[in-house]
């Protein structure tokens, strides 16, 4: 009989490999979608596994979700993987960019990229966890200046 500890270790390894495979597949899908929608010269920054902390207008009960995030010369584009949904924010509609450590009651212990913007229905905001939020803010501040 296989000792329980070996069975547990094997299960953990299998789970880690499955998560890595899903992440790689999602990243590929996100990159392909960004490439399909925008000419390479228009994409200034991109992250294919950005974690959304939610869109303010959708309320605090929404779960975090991963997706492809791109900053282009004219907009921020976000494609949430599950459920599949997209958000496009024209740069001209952005009212503020900041780095809070939480959004809609969700925290992660790191600085987030928080973007406030206007819509035909009023003010809205969204926050993402990205590897280098300072670089995103700096690029956005430059584009908006």
C-alpha positions in Angstrom: 0.0 0.0 0.0 1.2 3.5 -0.8 1.8 5.6 2.3 -0.7 8.4 2.8 2.1 11.0 2.7 3.3 9.9 -0.7 -0.3 9.9 -2.0 -0.8 13.4 -0.6 2.5 14.7 -2.1 1.6 13.2 -5.5 -1.8 14.9 -5.4 -0.2 18.2 -4.6 2.2 17.9 -7.4 -0.6 17.0 -9.8 -2.6 20.1 -8.6 0.4 22.4 -9.1 1.0 21.1 -12.6 -2.7 21.5 -13.5 -2.7 25.1 -12.2 0.5 25.9 -14.2 -1.0 24.4 -17.3 -4.2 26.4 -17.0 -2.2 29.6 -16.3 0.0 29.0 -19.4 -3.1 28.4 -21.5 -4.9 31.5 -20.3 -1.8 33.6 -20.9 -1.5 32.3 -24.5 -5.2 33.0 -25.1 -4.9 36.6 -23.7 -1.8 37.3 -25.8 -3.5 36.1 -28.9 -6.5 38.2 -28.2 -4.5 41.4 -27.6 -2.5 40.6 -30.8 -5.7 40.1 -32.8 -7.3 43.3 -31.6 -4.4 45.8 -31.7 -1.4 46.4 -34.0 1.8 45.7 -32.1 2.9 49.4 -32.3 -0.2 50.5 -30.4 0.3 48.2 -27.4 2.5 50.0 -24.8 2.1 47.6 -21.9 0.4 44.2 -21.6 -0.2 41.6 -18.8 -1.9 38.4 -19.7 -2.5 37.3 -16.1 -3.8 40.5 -14.5 -6.0 39.9 -11.5 -9.1 42.1 -11.4 -10.3 43.2 -7.9 -13.6 44.1 -9.5 -15.4 47.0 -11.2 -17.0 49.4 -8.7 -20.3 49.6 -10.6 -20.7 45.9 -10.4 -20.5 45.9 -6.6 -18.4 44.4 -3.9 -19.8 40.9 -4.2 -18.0 40.1 -7.4 -15.1 37.7 -7.2 -11.6 38.4 -8.2 -10.8 37.2 -11.7 -7.8 36.9 -14.1 -7.6 38.4 -17.5 -5.6 40.0 -20.2 -4.8 43.7 -19.6 -3.4 46.0 -22.3 -2.6 49.7 -22.4 -2.7 51.0 -25.9 -2.1 54.5 -27.3 -5.9 55.1 -27.0 -7.3 53.0 -24.2 -7.1 50.4 -21.5 -8.4 47.0 -22.6 -9.3 44.2 -20.2 -10.6 40.8 -21.1 -11.8 38.9 -18.1 -11.3 35.1 -18.8 -14.1 33.7 -16.6 -16.9 34.7 -17.1 -15.7 36.1 -20.4 -16.3 39.9 -20.3 -14.4 42.8 -21.7 -13.9 46.4 -20.5 -12.5 49.2 -22.7 -11.6 52.5 -21.1 -10.7 55.3 -23.4 -7.7 57.3 -22.0 -9.8 60.5 -22.3 -12.3 59.0 -19.8 -9.7 58.3 -17.0 -10.0 60.7 -14.1 -7.4 59.3 -11.7 -4.8 56.5 -11.4 -3.6 55.4 -8.0 -2.0 52.5 -6.0 -4.3 51.5 -3.1 -3.7 48.2 -1.4 -7.4 47.3 -1.6 -10.5 47.8 -3.7 -14.1 46.9 -2.9 -13.2 45.4 0.4 -10.6 43.0 -1.2 -7.0 43.3 -0.2 -3.9 41.4 -1.2 -1.1 43.1 0.7 0.4 44.7 -2.5 -0.1 47.9 -4.4 -2.8 47.7 -7.0 -3.3 49.6 -10.2 -6.5 51.5 -9.6 -8.1 53.4 -12.4 -11.1 55.8 -11.9 -13.0 56.8 -15.1 -16.2 58.2 -16.3 -19.0 56.4 -18.2 -22.3 57.6 -19.7 -23.8 56.3 -16.4 -21.4 58.2 -14.1 -18.2 57.6 -12.2 -16.7 54.1 -12.1 -13.4 52.5 -11.1 -11.5 49.2 -11.3 -8.4 47.8 -9.8 -5.9 45.2 -10.9 -3.0 43.3 -9.4 -0.2 43.5 -11.9 3.6 42.8 -11.5 4.7 46.5 -11.8 1.8 48.9 -11.0 4.2 51.8 -10.8 5.2 51.3 -14.5 1.5 51.2 -15.5 0.8 54.4 -13.6 3.8 56.2 -15.0 2.9 55.3 -18.5 -0.8 56.3 -18.0 0.3 59.6 -16.4 2.5 60.3 -19.4 -0.2 59.5 -21.9 -2.8 61.6 -20.0 -0.5 64.7 -19.6 
